[in-house]
Amino acid sequence: MKTLIVFGTRPEIIKLAPVYFKLKDKIETKILHTRQHDELADDVLNFFGIEPDYNERTMLVMAEERRLGNIRTIIKAENPDIVIVQGDTFTTYAGAYTSFLLKKPVLHLEAGLRTFKKFSPYPEEIFRKLTTQLSEFHFAPTIKSKNNLLSEGIPENRIFVTGNPIVDATNMTLKLVMEKDVQRELEAKDPAVSKMIETKKFFLITSHRRENIGKPLKKICQASLKLAKKYPDKIFLWLLHKNPQVREIVFDSLQNRPQNLRLLEALTYPTLLYLINRAQFVLTDSGGIQEEIISFKKPVIILRNDTERPEVVEAGLGFLVGSNERKIIDTFITLNEDEEFYNNLDKIANPFGDGKTAERVVNFLQKKQIREFLKKYPKSYNDKIKVKNLL
């Protein structure tokens, strides 16, 4: 039996790393890396010590070129029994679409996330839905995600609630991260920051989503400026994104920032997790950080109007504010001053599971019934699968 993992972005690599390490010891596994992210991807590949079997060395830009070009050639040559994709990127969709054209079954990790709004987030919401229609097995992180899939007509016997592999990845990373490496990286980017965060409370800020580029991002910057001026004894670390449009707005809007509002270039994954773990809380429009932060029992101010991860909000750790300047400031003030809230954080359970998602993927693929199904595919595509729920 052979599996092919297709990834291309930093978040995909992070979440698929624990799956890859569990799989490769039990099942022949190859990796196709589209390099949708380039330097950011190298960061996590090097950290985890993963060497893709196919490293495209080009950005994933043109749909037809990639869907029907190199990806098709590689999948056809490898002839895997199943292709594994994760999440909602163009790589995810391209991998699933090409596998479908070649009549290869697709296992979709982190399936069923929805806002039910076509352009929020854009284009990820549609990539998720398209990937769902192209996949054979849907590994949903939560019951809520499973119910989303059921509402779209996906057969229940093809949906498995397994938790989110981000919990596996977070646990694995924390065991590997070295504090001296974190300090070295911070000193290289901003020597003052490494000293500041040793003695003062600090907060992380990130914003890069397409729907926030423009006026919304300017409002987020203004709110951050006002907060930094209101709390001169606290440190605000704005983590910069590579997108030139985002950078232009941030640099222009924050050019007269106070000394306690620092702009930092993109951090490596272990350093980011280290800072999330030590921060008071985070302000972000990132989907991945919403998932990561809950493992640390930290609150997150979500700089979006919608989230495909409502479990974070329902758990009491996520606060949707969009780009509304007043909401951002008021929510920050409330969270910063609510001591009772922090005293109860340890009571919150992680809705994304117990960190054993990768193990469940391996167990699933090793089941005799699934192996027989894959041998007969595509003739077996409408077979009834009776596998006990994995969570």
Secondary structure as a PSIPRED ss2 file (coil, helix, strand):
# PSIPRED VFORMAT (PSIPRED V4.0)

   1 M C   1.000  0.000  0.000
   2 K E   0.000  0.000  1.000
   3 T E   0.000  0.000  1.000
   4 L E   0.000  0.000  1.000
   5 I E   0.000  0.000  1.000
   6 V E   0.000  0.000  1.000
   7 F E   0.000  0.000  1.000
   8 G C   1.000  0.000  0.000
   9 T C   1.000  0.000  0.000
  10 R H   0.000  1.000  0.000
  11 P H   0.000  1.000  0.000
  12 E H   0.000  1.000  0.000
  13 I H   0.000  1.000  0.000
  14 I H   0.000  1.000  0.000
  15 K H   0.000  1.000  0.000
  16 L H   0.000  1.000  0.000
  17 A H   0.000  1.000  0.000
  18 P H   0.000  1.000  0.000
  19 V H   0.000  1.000  0.000
  20 Y H   0.000  1.000  0.000
  21 F H   0.000  1.000  0.000
  22 K H   0.000  1.000  0.000
  23 L H   0.000  1.000  0.000
  24 K H   0.000  1.000  0.000
  25 D C   1.000  0.000  0.000
  26 K C   1.000  0.000  0.000
  27 I C   1.000  0.000  0.000
  28 E E   0.000  0.000  1.000
  29 T E   0.000  0.000  1.000
  30 K E   0.000  0.000  1.000
  31 I E   0.000  0.000  1.000
  32 L E   0.000  0.000  1.000
  33 H E   0.000  0.000  1.000
  34 T C   1.000  0.000  0.000
  35 R C   1.000  0.000  0.000
  36 Q C   1.000  0.000  0.000
  37 H C   1.000  0.000  0.000
  38 D C   1.000  0.000  0.000
  39 E H   0.000  1.000  0.000
  40 L H   0.000  1.000  0.000
  41 A H   0.000  1.000  0.000
  42 D H   0.000  1.000  0.000
  43 D H   0.000  1.000  0.000
  44 V H   0.000  1.000  0.000
  45 L H   0.000  1.000  0.000
  46 N H   0.000  1.000  0.000
  47 F H   0.000  1.000  0.000
  48 F H   0.000  1.000  0.000
  49 G C   1.000  0.000  0.000
  50 I C   1.000  0.000  0.000
  51 E C   1.000  0.000  0.000
  52 P C   1.000  0.000  0.000
  53 D C   1.000  0.000  0.000
  54 Y E   0.000  0.000  1.000
  55 N E   0.000  0.000  1.000
  56 E C   1.000  0.000  0.000
  57 R C   1.000  0.000  0.000
  58 T C   1.000  0.000  0.000
  59 M C   1.000  0.000  0.000
  60 L C   1.000  0.000  0.000
  61 V C   1.000  0.000  0.000
  62 M C   1.000  0.000  0.000
  63 A H   0.000  1.000  0.000
  64 E H   0.000  1.000  0.000
  65 E H   0.000  1.000  0.000
  66 R H   0.000  1.000  0.000
  67 R H   0.000  1.000  0.000
  68 L H   0.000  1.000  0.000
  69 G H   0.000  1.000  0.000
  70 N H   0.000  1.000  0.000
  71 I H   0.000  1.000  0.000
  72 R H   0.000  1.000  0.000
  73 T H   0.000  1.000  0.000
  74 I H   0.000  1.000  0.000
  75 I H   0.000  1.000  0.000
  76 K H   0.000  1.000  0.000
  77 A H   0.000  1.000  0.000
  78 E H   0.000  1.000  0.000
  79 N C   1.000  0.000  0.000
  80 P C   1.000  0.000  0.000
  81 D C   1.000  0.000  0.000
  82 I E   0.000  0.000  1.000
  83 V E   0.000  0.000  1.000
  84 I E   0.000  0.000  1.000
  85 V E   0.000  0.000  1.000
  86 Q E   0.000  0.000  1.000
  87 G C   1.000  0.000  0.000
  88 D C   1.000  0.000  0.000
  89 T C   1.000  0.000  0.000
  90 F H   0.000  1.000  0.000
  91 T H   0.000  1.000  0.000
  92 T H   0.000  1.000  0.000
  93 Y H   0.000  1.000  0.000
  94 A H   0.000  1.000  0.000
  95 G H   0.000  1.000  0.000
  96 A H   0.000  1.000  0.000
  97 Y H   0.000  1.000  0.000
  98 T H   0.000  1.000  0.000
  99 S H   0.000  1.000  0.000
 100 F H   0.000  1.000  0.000
 101 L H   0.000  1.000  0.000
 102 L C   1.000  0.000  0.000
 103 K C   1.000  0.000  0.000
 104 K C   1.000  0.000  0.000
 105 P C   1.000  0.000  0.000
 106 V E   0.000  0.000  1.000
 107 L E   0.000  0.000  1.000
 108 H E   0.000  0.000  1.000
 109 L E   0.000  0.000  1.000
 110 E C   1.000  0.000  0.000
 111 A C   1.000  0.000  0.000
 112 G C   1.000  0.000  0.000
 113 L C   1.000  0.000  0.000
 114 R C   1.000  0.000  0.000
 115 T C   1.000  0.000  0.000
 116 F C   1.000  0.000  0.000
 117 K C   1.000  0.000  0.000
 118 K C   1.000  0.000  0.000
 119 F C   1.000  0.000  0.000
 120 S C   1.000  0.000  0.000
 121 P C   1.000  0.000  0.000
 122 Y C   1.000  0.000  0.000
 123 P C   1.000  0.000  0.000
 124 E H   0.000  1.000  0.000
 125 E H   0.000  1.000  0.000
 126 I H   0.000  1.000  0.000
 127 F H   0.000  1.000  0.000
 128 R H   0.000  1.000  0.000
 129 K H   0.000  1.000  0.000
 130 L H   0.000  1.000  0.000
 131 T H   0.000  1.000  0.000
 132 T H   0.000  1.000  0.000
 133 Q H   0.000  1.000  0.000
 134 L H   0.000  1.000  0.000
 135 S C   1.000  0.000  0.000
 136 E C   1.000  0.000  0.000
 137 F E   0.000  0.000  1.000
 138 H E   0.000  0.000  1.000
 139 F E   0.000  0.000  1.000
 140 A E   0.000  0.000  1.000
 141 P C   1.000  0.000  0.000
 142 T C   1.000  0.000  0.000
 143 I H   0.000  1.000  0.000
 144 K H   0.000  1.000  0.000
 145 S H   0.000  1.000  0.000
 146 K H   0.000  1.000  0.000
 147 N H   0.000  1.000  0.000
 148 N H   0.000  1.000  0.000
 149 L H   0.000  1.000  0.000
 150 L H   0.000  1.000  0.000
 151 S H   0.000  1.000  0.000
 152 E C   1.000  0.000  0.000
 153 G C   1.000  0.000  0.000
 154 I C   1.000  0.000  0.000
 155 P C   1.000  0.000  0.000
 156 E H   0.000  1.000  0.000
 157 N H   0.000  1.000  0.000
 158 R H   0.000  1.000  0.000
 159 I E   0.000  0.000  1.000
 160 F E   0.000  0.000  1.000
 161 V E   0.000  0.000  1.000
 162 T C   1.000  0.000  0.000
 163 G C   1.000  0.000  0.000
 164 N C   1.000  0.000  0.000
 165 P H   0.000  1.000  0.000
 166 I H   0.000  1.000  0.000
 167 V H   0.000  1.000  0.000
 168 D H   0.000  1.000  0.000
 169 A H   0.000  1.000  0.000
 170 T H   0.000  1.000  0.000
 171 N H   0.000  1.000  0.000
 172 M H   0.000  1.000  0.000
 173 T H   0.000  1.000  0.000
 174 L H   0.000  1.000  0.000
 175 K H   0.000  1.000  0.000
 176 L H   0.000  1.000  0.000
 177 V C   1.000  0.000  0.000
 178 M C   1.000  0.000  0.000
 179 E H   0.000  1.000  0.000
 180 K H   0.000  1.000  0.000
 181 D H   0.000  1.000  0.000
 182 V H   0.000  1.000  0.000
 183 Q H   0.000  1.000  0.000
 184 R H   0.000  1.000  0.000
 185 E H   0.000  1.000  0.000
 186 L H   0.000  1.000  0.000
 187 E H   0.000  1.000  0.000
 188 A H   0.000  1.000  0.000
 189 K H   0.000  1.000  0.000
 190 D C   1.000  0.000  0.000
 191 P H   0.000  1.000  0.000
 192 A H   0.000  1.000  0.000
 193 V H   0.000  1.000  0.000
 194 S H   0.000  1.000  0.000
 195 K H   0.000  1.000  0.000
 196 M H   0.000  1.000  0.000
 197 I H   0.000  1.000  0.000
 198 E H   0.000  1.000  0.000
 199 T H   0.000  1.000  0.000
 200 K C   1.000  0.000  0.000
 201 K C   1.000  0.000  0.000
 202 F E   0.000  0.000  1.000
 203 F E   0.000  0.000  1.000
 204 L E   0.000  0.000  1.000
 205 I E   0.000  0.000  1.000
 206 T E   0.000  0.000  1.000
 207 S C   1.000  0.000  0.000
 208 H C   1.000  0.000  0.000
 209 R C   1.000  0.000  0.000
 210 R H   0.000  1.000  0.000
 211 E H   0.000  1.000  0.000
 212 N H   0.000  1.000  0.000
 213 I C   1.000  0.000  0.000
 214 G C   1.000  0.000  0.000
 215 K H   0.000  1.000  0.000
 216 P H   0.000  1.000  0.000
 217 L H   0.000  1.000  0.000
 218 K H   0.000  1.000  0.000
 219 K H   0.000  1.000  0.000
 220 I H   0.000  1.000  0.000
 221 C H   0.000  1.000  0.000
 222 Q H   0.000  1.000  0.000
 223 A H   0.000  1.000  0.000
 224 S H   0.000  1.000  0.000
 225 L H   0.000  1.000  0.000
 226 K H   0.000  1.000  0.000
 227 L H   0.000  1.000  0.000
 228 A H   0.000  1.000  0.000
 229 K H   0.000  1.000  0.000
 230 K H   0.000  1.000  0.000
 231 Y C   1.000  0.000  0.000
 232 P C   1.000  0.000  0.000
 233 D C   1.000  0.000  0.000
 234 K C   1.000  0.000  0.000
 235 I E   0.000  0.000  1.000
 236 F E   0.000  0.000  1.000
 237 L E   0.000  0.000  1.000
 238 W E   0.000  0.000  1.000
 239 L E   0.000  0.000  1.000
 240 L C   1.000  0.000  0.000
 241 H C   1.000  0.000  0.000
 242 K C   1.000  0.000  0.000
 243 N C   1.000  0.000  0.000
 244 P H   0.000  1.000  0.000
 245 Q H   0.000  1.000  0.000
 246 V H   0.000  1.000  0.000
 247 R H   0.000  1.000  0.000
 248 E H   0.000  1.000  0.000
 249 I H   0.000  1.000  0.000
 250 V H   0.000  1.000  0.000
 251 F H   0.000  1.000  0.000
 252 D H   0.000  1.000  0.000
 253 S H   0.000  1.000  0.000
 254 L C   1.000  0.000  0.000
 255 Q C   1.000  0.000  0.000
 256 N C   1.000  0.000  0.000
 257 R C   1.000  0.000  0.000
 258 P C   1.000  0.000  0.000
 259 Q C   1.000  0.000  0.000
 260 N C   1.000  0.000  0.000
 261 L E   0.000  0.000  1.000
 262 R E   0.000  0.000  1.000
 263 L E   0.000  0.000  1.000
 264 L E   0.000  0.000  1.000
 265 E C   1.000  0.000  0.000
 266 A C   1.000  0.000  0.000
 267 L C   1.000  0.000  0.000
 268 T C   1.000  0.000  0.000
 269 Y H   0.000  1.000  0.000
 270 P H   0.000  1.000  0.000
 271 T H   0.000  1.000  0.000
 272 L H   0.000  1.000  0.000
 273 L H   0.000  1.000  0.000
 274 Y H   0.000  1.000  0.000
 275 L H   0.000  1.000  0.000
 276 I H   0.000  1.000  0.000
 277 N H   0.000  1.000  0.000
 278 R H   0.000  1.000  0.000
 279 A C   1.000  0.000  0.000
 280 Q C   1.000  0.000  0.000
 281 F C   1.000  0.000  0.000
 282 V E   0.000  0.000  1.000
 283 L E   0.000  0.000  1.000
 284 T E   0.000  0.000  1.000
 285 D C   1.000  0.000  0.000
 286 S C   1.000  0.000  0.000
 287 G H   0.000  1.000  0.000
 288 G H   0.000  1.000  0.000
 289 I H   0.000  1.000  0.000
 290 Q H   0.000  1.000  0.000
 291 E H   0.000  1.000  0.000
 292 E H   0.000  1.000  0.000
 293 I H   0.000  1.000  0.000
 294 I H   0.000  1.000  0.000
 295 S H   0.000  1.000  0.000
 296 F C   1.000  0.000  0.000
 297 K C   1.000  0.000  0.000
 298 K C   1.000  0.000  0.000
 299 P C   1.000  0.000  0.000
 300 V E   0.000  0.000  1.000
 301 I E   0.000  0.000  1.000
 302 I E   0.000  0.000  1.000
 303 L C   1.000  0.000  0.000
 304 R C   1.000  0.000  0.000
 305 N C   1.000  0.000  0.000
 306 D C   1.000  0.000  0.000
 307 T C   1.000  0.000  0.000
 308 E C   1.000  0.000  0.000
 309 R C   1.000  0.000  0.000
 310 P H   0.000  1.000  0.000
 311 E H   0.000  1.000  0.000
 312 V H   0.000  1.000  0.000
 313 V H   0.000  1.000  0.000
 314 E H   0.000  1.000  0.000
 315 A C   1.000  0.000  0.000
 316 G C   1.000  0.000  0.000
 317 L C   1.000  0.000  0.000
 318 G E   0.000  0.000  1.000
 319 F E   0.000  0.000  1.000
 320 L E   0.000  0.000  1.000
 321 V C   1.000  0.000  0.000
 322 G C   1.000  0.000  0.000
 323 S C   1.000  0.000  0.000
 324 N C   1.000  0.000  0.000
 325 E H   0.000  1.000  0.000
 326 R H   0.000  1.000  0.000
 327 K H   0.000  1.000  0.000
 328 I H   0.000  1.000  0.000
 329 I H   0.000  1.000  0.000
 330 D H   0.000  1.000  0.000
 331 T H   0.000  1.000  0.000
 332 F H   0.000  1.000  0.000
 333 I H   0.000  1.000  0.000
 334 T H   0.000  1.000  0.000
 335 L H   0.000  1.000  0.000
 336 N H   0.000  1.000  0.000
 337 E H   0.000  1.000  0.000
 338 D C   1.000  0.000  0.000
 339 E H   0.000  1.000  0.000
 340 E H   0.000  1.000  0.000
 341 F H   0.000  1.000  0.000
 342 Y H   0.000  1.000  0.000
 343 N H   0.000  1.000  0.000
 344 N C   1.000  0.000  0.000
 345 L H   0.000  1.000  0.000
 346 D H   0.000  1.000  0.000
 347 K H   0.000  1.000  0.000
 348 I C   1.000  0.000  0.000
 349 A C   1.000  0.000  0.000
 350 N C   1.000  0.000  0.000
 351 P C   1.000  0.000  0.000
 352 F C   1.000  0.000  0.000
 353 G C   1.000  0.000  0.000
 354 D C   1.000  0.000  0.000
 355 G C   1.000  0.000  0.000
 356 K C   1.000  0.000  0.000
 357 T H   0.000  1.000  0.000
 358 A H   0.000  1.000  0.000
 359 E H   0.000  1.000  0.000
 360 R H   0.000  1.000  0.000
 361 V H   0.000  1.000  0.000
 362 V H   0.000  1.000  0.000
 363 N H   0.000  1.000  0.000
 364 F H   0.000  1.000  0.000
 365 L H   0.000  1.000  0.000
 366 Q H   0.000  1.000  0.000
 367 K C   1.000  0.000  0.000
 368 K H   0.000  1.000  0.000
 369 Q H   0.000  1.000  0.000
 370 I H   0.000  1.000  0.000
 371 R H   0.000  1.000  0.000
 372 E H   0.000  1.000  0.000
 373 F H   0.000  1.000  0.000
 374 L H   0.000  1.000  0.000
 375 K H   0.000  1.000  0.000
 376 K H   0.000  1.000  0.000
 377 Y C   1.000  0.000  0.000
 378 P C   1.000  0.000  0.000
 379 K C   1.000  0.000  0.000
 380 S C   1.000  0.000  0.000
 381 Y C   1.000  0.000  0.000
 382 N C   1.000  0.000  0.000
 383 D C   1.000  0.000  0.000
 384 K C   1.000  0.000  0.000
 385 I C   1.000  0.000  0.000
 386 K C   1.000  0.000  0.000
 387 V C   1.000  0.000  0.000
 388 K C   1.000  0.000  0.000
 389 N C   1.000  0.000  0.000
 390 L C   1.000  0.000  0.000
 391 L C   1.000  0.000  0.000
